[in-house]
Amino acid sequence: MSSGLYGRTTDDTYEQAGFGAPVQRGNRPVILVVDLTRGFTEDSYATGSDLTDVVKSTTRLIEAGRPADVPVVFTAISYTRAEAAGDSVTWLRKAPGMRSLEDGSDAVALDPRLPWQPGQDHLVVKKGASAFFGTGLAATLTGLGCDTVLVCGATTSGCVRATAVDAVQSGFPVLVPRDCVGDRADGPAQAALFDIQAKYGDVIGLDDAVGYLASPPTSRLPAP
């Protein structure tokens, strides 16, 4: 890593600060798929980019968890026509391109390549970056008995990072499968993954995540 304060590397600085301890994984995980809607996964939309590989990896993760009855929660950002057109949502003043994410539009539809199962999977509609802000997500996860959150989706530097931070603040350990998150630009994405790994969760490989979900619940518990 590059040199930081007083010539120390970034890794040295963060190690001295006491960051980066491993997450204690629980035995009841949930897959949280953040905003893999067409407006983010398809580059034909101004707000999107081609996240085909992210969709494929997230699909693999979901399918690995199905036999073990791992819950899946999807989220979507969506605004009413009045919200999209007006100034009631402060975020839209800063990011006006997001005004296109309007209720009922194709942009807010879940990517059709995802294995969404209506009636089984949960859908949270949100107005902000974090999947927890202004929603009942924390209560839903508690009701499901979940004790570990695997955060997937888009964008890594925006809604994924915000969701990871709020998940920890809501009392849930966080795992982020690197192949299951995507962004419009690599620089912000890598910075966000570094930050998540240092302070909020474990950034892990897809094979690790799949193995964790596919294992029997009792074997997911950390060693004493």
C-alpha positions in Angstrom: 0.0 0.0 0.0 1.1 3.6 -0.4 2.8 5.5 2.3 0.5 7.3 4.8 1.1 9.5 7.8 4.8 9.9 8.8 5.9 7.6 6.0 4.0 4.5 7.3 2.1 2.4 4.9 -1.7 2.4 5.0 -1.7 -1.2 6.2 0.7 -0.3 9.0 -1.4 2.7 10.1 -4.6 0.7 10.1 -3.0 -2.2 12.0 -1.7 0.1 14.6 -5.2 1.6 15.0 -6.6 -1.9 15.7 -8.8 -2.3 12.6 -9.4 -5.4 10.6 -10.3 -8.0 13.1 -12.2 -11.0 11.6 -16.0 -11.2 11.7 -17.5 -13.8 14.0 -19.9 -15.7 11.7 -23.2 -16.9 13.0 -25.3 -19.9 12.1 -28.3 -18.1 10.6 -27.1 -16.0 7.7 -29.2 -13.9 5.3 -28.4 -12.8 1.8 -29.1 -9.1 1.3 -29.1 -8.1 -2.4 -28.9 -4.4 -2.6 -30.3 -2.6 -5.6 -29.6 -5.1 -8.4 -32.3 -3.4 -10.4 -32.1 -2.7 -14.1 -31.3 0.9 -13.5 -28.0 -0.2 -11.9 -27.2 -3.5 -13.7 -27.7 -2.4 -17.3 -25.5 0.2 -19.0 -28.3 1.4 -21.1 -29.5 3.4 -18.1 -27.7 6.6 -17.1 -27.5 5.4 -13.5 -26.2 1.9 -14.5 -23.3 -0.1 -15.7 -22.9 -3.6 -17.0 -23.0 -5.8 -13.9 -23.6 -9.1 -15.7 -20.8 -10.8 -13.7 -22.1 -9.5 -10.4 -25.6 -10.8 -11.2 -24.2 -14.2 -12.1 -22.1 -14.4 -8.9 -25.1 -13.3 -6.8 -27.3 -15.8 -8.5 -24.7 -18.5 -7.6 -24.7 -17.4 -4.0 -28.5 -17.4 -3.7 -28.8 -20.8 -5.3 -26.2 -22.2 -2.9 -28.3 -21.0 0.0 -31.7 -22.3 -1.1 -31.2 -25.9 0.0 -30.2 -24.6 3.5 -33.3 -22.3 3.6 -31.1 -19.2 3.8 -33.4 -16.2 3.6 -33.0 -13.7 0.7 -33.9 -10.0 0.9 -33.8 -7.8 -2.2 -33.8 -4.0 -2.1 -34.8 -1.4 -4.7 -34.5 2.4 -4.7 -37.8 3.8 -6.0 -39.4 7.2 -5.9 -42.9 8.4 -6.4 -43.4 10.8 -9.4 -43.8 13.7 -6.9 -40.6 12.7 -5.1 -38.7 12.4 -8.4 -39.9 15.7 -9.7 -39.6 17.8 -6.5 -37.1 18.6 -3.8 -38.5 16.6 -0.9 -35.7 14.0 -1.1 -32.5 15.9 -0.3 -30.3 13.2 -1.9 -31.9 13.8 -5.3 -30.6 17.4 -5.2 -27.1 16.0 -5.0 -27.6 13.1 -7.4 -30.3 14.3 -9.8 -29.6 11.4 -12.2 -31.4 9.2 -9.7 -34.7 10.9 -10.3 -35.2 8.4 -13.2 -35.7 5.6 -10.5 -39.4 6.2 -10.5 -42.1 3.8 -9.2 -43.3 1.5 -11.9 -40.5 2.1 -14.4 -38.2 -0.6 -15.8 -35.3 1.1 -14.0 -36.5 0.0 -10.6 -37.4 -3.6 -11.6 -35.2 -6.3 -10.2 -32.8 -7.7 -12.8 -34.7 -10.5 -14.5 -31.6 -12.7 -14.5 -31.8 -12.9 -10.7 -33.5 -16.0 -9.1 -36.2 -13.8 -7.3 -38.9 -15.9 -5.8 -42.1 -13.9 -5.1 -43.8 -15.1 -2.0 -40.6 -16.5 -0.6 -38.0 -13.8 -0.9 -38.4 -10.4 0.7 -38.4 -7.0 -1.1 -37.5 -3.7 0.7 -38.2 -0.5 -1.1 -36.0 2.4 0.0 -35.4 6.1 -0.6 -31.8 6.4 0.6 -28.4 4.6 0.3 -28.6 2.3 3.3 -31.1 -0.6 3.1 -31.7 0.0 6.8 -32.5 3.8 6.7 -36.2 4.5 6.9 -37.1 0.8 6.4 -38.2 -2.1 8.6 -35.2 -4.2 7.5 -33.6 -4.6 11.0 -36.9 -5.8 12.4 -37.4 -8.2 9.5 -33.9 -9.7 10.0 -34.5 -10.1 13.7 -37.8 -11.7 13.1 -36.2 -14.2 10.7 -33.6 -15.0 13.4 -30.7 -13.9 11.3 -27.4 -13.3 12.9 -25.0 -12.6 9.9 -25.6 -10.5 6.8 -24.0 -11.2 3.4 -24.3 -8.0 1.5 -24.3 -8.1 -2.3 -25.3 -5.6 -4.9 -24.7 -2.1 -6.2 -23.0 0.2 -5.9 -20.0 -0.9 -3.9 -19.0 2.7 -2.9 -22.6 3.8 -2.3 -25.5 1.7 -1.2 -23.4 -1.4 -0.4 -21.0 0.4 1.8 -23.9 2.4 3.5 -25.8 -0.8 4.1 -22.7 -2.6 5.5 -22.2 0.3 8.0 -25.8 0.3 9.1 -25.9 -3.5 9.4 -23.0 -3.4 11.9 -24.7 -0.5 13.7 -27.8 -2.6 13.9 -25.9 -5.5 15.5 -25.3 -7.8 12.5 -21.9 -9.1 11.5 -21.2 -8.4 7.9 -19.7 -10.5 5.0 -19.2 -9.0 1.6 -18.5 -11.5 -1.2 -16.2 -9.4 -3.5 -17.6 -10.9 -6.7 -21.2 -10.1 -5.7 -20.7 -6.3 -5.6 -20.2 -3.9 -8.4 -19.8 -0.2 -9.2 -19.5 2.3 -12.0 -15.8 2.9 -11.4 -13.1 0.8 -10.0 -11.3 3.4 -7.8 -14.3 4.2 -5.6 -15.2 0.5 -5.4 -11.7 -0.6 -4.2 -11.6 2.2 -1.6 -15.0 1.1 -0.3 -14.0 -2.5 -0.1 -10.8 -1.5 1.8 -12.9 0.6 4.2 -15.4 -2.2 4.8 -12.7 -4.8 5.4 -10.9 -2.5 7.9 -13.9 -1.3 9.9 -17.2 -3.0 9.2 -17.1 -6.5 7.8 -15.1 -9.2 6.0 -14.6 -8.9 2.3 -14.5 -12.6 1.2 -14.2 -14.7 -1.9 -17.3 -16.2 -3.6 -16.2 -19.8 -2.9 -15.8 -19.0 0.8 -19.3 -17.5 0.9 -20.9 -20.4 -1.0 -19.2 -22.9 1.3 -20.4 -21.0 4.4 -24.0 -21.0 3.1 -24.0 -24.6 2.0 -22.7 -25.9 5.3 -25.0 -27.3 8.1 -26.0 -24.5 10.5 -24.2 -26.0 13.5 -20.9 -26.1 11.5 -21.2 -22.4 10.7 -20.6 -21.4 14.3 -17.1 -20.0 15.1 -14.8 -22.4 17.0 -14.8 -21.9 20.8 
